[in-house]
Amino acid sequence: MLIVTGANGKLGRGVVEQLLQRIPAEQIGVSVRDVSQAQDLAERGVRVRHGDFASAESLLHAFEGASQVLLVSTGMLGDAGLRQHQTAINAAKKSGAGRVLYTSHMGSSSTSYFPPMVHHAATEDLLEASGMRHTSLRNGFYASSLVRLIGDAVHTGELIAPEDGPIAWTTHADLAQATAVILTEKNWDGPSPNLTASEAIDMEGVAAMVSDIVGRPIYRKVVTDEAYRAHLAAQGFPEMRLAITLGIFRASRNGDFAQTSSALADLIGRSPLTLRDDLKASLPLSDAL
Ligand SMILES: NC(=O)c1ccc[n+]([C@@H]2O[C@H](COP(=O)([O-])OP(=O)(O)OC[C@H]3O[C@@H](n4cnc5c(N)ncnc54)[C@H](OP(=O)(O)O)[C@@H]3O)[C@@H](O)[C@H]2O)c1
């Protein structure tokens, strides 16, 4: 049985939907914190069990009979987040699964300026130390994260951010499809190739793209890291969120997210969705000035 954690979240649910198109529902199990939210999956024949990375016992039950476990990273950083990932890896091992897969990120590195990359690198070390067969999915940056960085530029006409570098923005839909293919068809070990869309683009390019989509000029305005930090702090961003948001710019101008690869296209058998199409669908265009 293939077990997917985080199946009430965006990526995990997308993977389950893709798996349902490939293998019988009886061969899929989900480990979720709230089983009621996965009722629709249970009705379609998926095994739904409660599993929380904070509780080893719950995971052992949720992973019972696993051939492979897809661990969707929880988003909790720091020591507590790492302890949860260790608990999940231990449970996957105890369940007798032949392979564990983990949603890492392109640019995963212990020295990254972007805190989540340090966390992914540390989790990859835990996977290596587990002695289990494992695949670390080096996912591209979610295009949905860019919408948050664009913020109210659609309304103000100014895309204000620190100096940056290109990022290969990639959609959840494509990553979910690729993950299902890897789970069912690829015996990859260790870090995957970068799973990215076909182009990397910087904020200057994003401003031009958004301008084109909304039909009005959006100007890219570069500010210092300090000015941006003060701007975010004034909005009440806590320290960790400040470090994460500023880290995107510092790491991207270091070139950490610039490399594209054809691996995602090869897995899904078509060109990945473009950032332009994703932004057209997700930007708040109706109330643009
Ligand atoms: N590649 C990128 O650019 C990028 C960007 C942001 C985040 N990420 C990472 O990718 C992950 C998946 O992305 P997503 O968009 O699917 O996020 P999401 O919709 O927030 O889903 C995260 C899932 O993790 C589950 N989770 C959180 N804490 C847990 C715990 N203690 N035990 C078990 N499950 C737990 C959540 O469960 P509930 O449904 O019960 O809340 C949720 O289903 C994120 O969690 C984050 O680590 C990647």
The ligand as a Gaussian input file, in Angstrom:
#p B3LYP/6-31G(d) Opt

LIG

0 1
 N        8.155000      23.871000      -2.723000
 C        7.769000      25.005000      -2.166000
 O        7.892000      26.081000      -2.733000
 C        7.129000      25.043000      -0.821000
 C        6.558000      26.233000      -0.374000
 C        5.917000      26.227000       0.858000
 C        5.886000      25.062000       1.615000
 N        6.476000      23.925000       1.129000
 C        6.450000      22.646000       1.886000
 O        5.629000      21.730000       1.171000
 C        4.670000      21.160000       2.073000
 C        3.408000      20.781000       1.336000
 O        2.903000      21.922000       0.703000
 P        1.338000      22.196000       0.631000
 O        1.148000      23.363000      -0.244000
 O        0.607000      20.953000       0.391000
 O        1.061000      22.675000       2.128000
 P       -0.297000      22.551000       2.967000
 O       -1.470000      22.619000       2.069000
 O       -0.162000      23.530000       4.077000
 O       -0.208000      21.063000       3.546000
 C        0.690000      20.731000       4.562000
 C        0.188000      19.444000       5.156000
 O        1.055000      19.084000       6.242000
 C        0.216000      18.558000       7.253000
 N        0.819000      18.644000       8.577000
 C        1.200000      19.737000       9.243000
 N        1.634000      19.396000      10.463000
 C        1.498000      18.041000      10.556000
 C        1.745000      17.101000      11.576000
 N        2.208000      17.469000      12.780000
 N        1.486000      15.802000      11.319000
 C        0.988000      15.402000      10.134000
 N        0.729000      16.257000       9.126000
 C        0.975000      17.559000       9.344000
 C       -1.027000      19.410000       7.211000
 O       -2.075000      18.717000       7.859000
 P       -3.491000      19.403000       8.125000
 O       -4.211000      19.322000       6.796000
 O       -4.081000      18.556000       9.176000
 O       -3.213000      20.819000       8.552000
 C       -1.231000      19.577000       5.728000
 O       -2.030000      18.550000       5.200000
 C        4.497000      22.242000       3.141000
 O        4.012000      21.686000       4.340000
 C        5.897000      22.792000       3.282000
 O        6.669000      21.976000       4.136000
 C        7.073000      23.894000      -0.067000

